[in-house]
Amino acid sequence: MRRASLYPKLAASALRKNIRIYLPYLLASTGTVMMFNLLLGLSTDPQVASLRGGAQVQLVLALGCIVVAIFSAILLFYTNGVIVRQRKREFGLYNILGMEKRHVGLVLLWETIYTALISFTLGVLGSLVFSKLAQLLILHMLGGSVNLRLGFQPWAALATLALFLGIFLLTLVKNLAVIFRARPVELLRSAREGEREPRSRILLAALGVVTLGGGYVLSLRTNDVYNAIGNFFIAVILVIIGTYLLFTTFSIVLLKALRKNRRYYYKTNHFVAVSGMLYRMKRNAMGLASICILSTMVLVTVSTTFSLYLGIDGVMDARYPSEVGYSMRWEETTDVQRAEALECVRALAEDYDLQIEDDRRYAMLSFVSLLMEDGATLDFDRRTGVPSERFISLNVLMMEDYAGLGGAAMDLKPGEALVYSSRGRKMEEMHIGEISLRLHAQECFPERVSMNIYADEVENVYLVVDGVQTLLQIAEAERAAYGKNASAIRECVSFNLRGSEADVLAYETALVDVAVRGDYDWTLYNLRCRQKEYYEEYVAFYGAMFFLGMFLGFLFVMTTVTIMYYKQVSEGMEDRGRYDIMQKVGMTRAEVRSSIRSQVLTVFFLPLGTAAVHVACAFPMIVFILAAFGVQDVKLFALCTLGCFGVFTVLYVAVYLLTARAYNRIVEGRQD
């Protein structure tokens, strides 16, 4: 009985005595439990699911749970590895005092049990408290009513328990493997074992330059949305590989160069710092590279999701310049049918006490095609493997309708047309089948037509032709090429509504019902309702992305801070003996502190600067990815990125000051 109670007591005592290195581990495990349980609970919350757009929000949160689970495992494995490395001497001492390895294993088992209990209990309680704040935030974004009761999802708690029990079990297995494989003498000597001086590896350095440069080039040369999305993950992998290789190789080259510089190296504060870092640079460089990658992830995740959320209004203005828009097949409906549809729309507005204003009508033919290499001839052959920048969405309308939309009226002759490209393409002529047009470039185009654009994934080219005859000829050329897959000329109608937001939403819902039922001998195609889609799609999706971005940003920051702390603590414990020896041979305490400051500053801020370079090179690619989501405001994204970098820099400096202080206390042997 006494022996059975001995191991729990030893485990509790070990946790108390090693609280300096265990406390960040407990905080990290508690934080990850809380975040995972909170996200999982919200993704299954019936109140969130019942709201408009709630299904989209819960889908995004469910995907976020997967990311949190992966990073939780990585973070806990890393921190556990640092702790075990620092306690090897303690485990060896247990063996010397008569404890068998299986007894040490029982102590580790109880330590794992205590850690799991503390982490799960505090994590679930924390998620219960913060779930209301998170729920209120989501309900505010989606416009739902507030429910003041705290929500507890038993299924989410059980899933969280299962996940983290699995993670803690794997860490225990890893720790036991370390104990049972090593001899007691090896464990006792582990704290005093140094690393050999690393060699300068030219091939690895060259590979690092190639992979990192390849990632940068891939990003900087991306010039459209489709390539951006496909290339992004390739570029990320190349940059991660290049970062680890360059930190491992170039940091050694840098330190060896500093050692060769006699004026720099043979100073009291530089001599110990440079030599100490050089002999453990292999492990040190991996930590610095991890900090750099995580810092980049924080900046990219937070800045992009923040830009998405702030850019909602801009997206809506670009895609929905009118409150309501629809179209009808121009050649398949009569004037009477088009008038009947318009009358139905207006009568429905009166039923909801709404006033229609600023209504516009125009006929337009829209289809996607290819431009041949001459930049003027349409290629109707939809081949695979063609560069995506050659795809264009051609939108053709008549001068009469163009003038009615607010464009400047011009006297076009047969064979002439106005042209506008959403990407500023310079075009002097266009050949569509047997039709040849001489083009007059326009600097802008009436925004009301943009209701026909789903996004700027491809270049939109607008042609304004002289009249209906030319419009019909172009439609016939498209039909000859595409057959039954050809697009039809449509009469497009757009208008705004004056009334309360609730009435507008009710009207748009009723109008969608009319279009779906098909009670008439005409059909409303491409019906687009700003308020309905605004609430149900954009705010829900972008708001969920922003919410998840803040969560993941916090997770990445927490991981970064934890790695920085353990890096400083582990190096402080390794350096304490060295500095004791140097003080015994005449090194003053002031010189010790100066050396510490030199060591930390030499490489500590290198990850932050490298992360800034990564983000700057990724900027063009991320701009195109944001364009896929409809955010075209590059200035907004630039400001969000700079703001996030400024805030993160302040946090980084604060963490540096705290970790440097901890390193200082350990090296000087103070326990305060």
Buried (B, 14 or more C-beta within 10 A) or exposed (E): EEEEEBBBEBBBEBBEEBEBBBEBBBBBBBBBBBBBBBBBBBBBBEBBEEBBBBEBBBBBBBBBBEBBBEBBBEBBEBBBBBBBBBBBEBBBBBBEEEBEBEBBBBBBBBBBBBBBEBBBEBBBBBBBEBBBEBBBBBBEBBBBEEEEEEBEBEEBBEBBBEBBEEBBEBBBEEBBEBBEEBEBEEBBBBBEEEEEEBEEBEEBBEBBBBBBBBBBEBBBEBBBBBBBBEBBEEBBEBBBBBBBBBBBBBBBBBBBEBBEEEEBBEBBBBBBBBBBBBBBBEBBBBBBBBBBBBBBBBBBBBBBBBBBBBBBEBBBEBBBBBBBBBBBBBEEBEEEBBEBBBEBBBEBBEEBEBEBEEBBBBBBBBBEBBBEEEEBBBBBEEEEEEEBBBBBBBBBBBBBBBBBBEBEEBEBEEEBBBBBBBEEBEBEBBEBBEBEBEBBEBEEBBEBBBBBBEBBBBBBBBBBBBEEEBBBBBBBBBBEBBEEEBBBBBBBBBBBBBBEEEBBBBBBBEBBEBBEEEEEEBBBBBBBBBBBBBBBEBBBBBBBBBBBBBBBBBBBBBBBBBBBBBBBBBBBBBBBEBBBEBBEEEBEEEBBBBBBBBBBEBBBBBBBEBBBBBBBBBBBBBBBBBBBBBBBBBEBBBBBBEEBBEEBBEBBEEBBEBBBEBBBBBBBEEEE
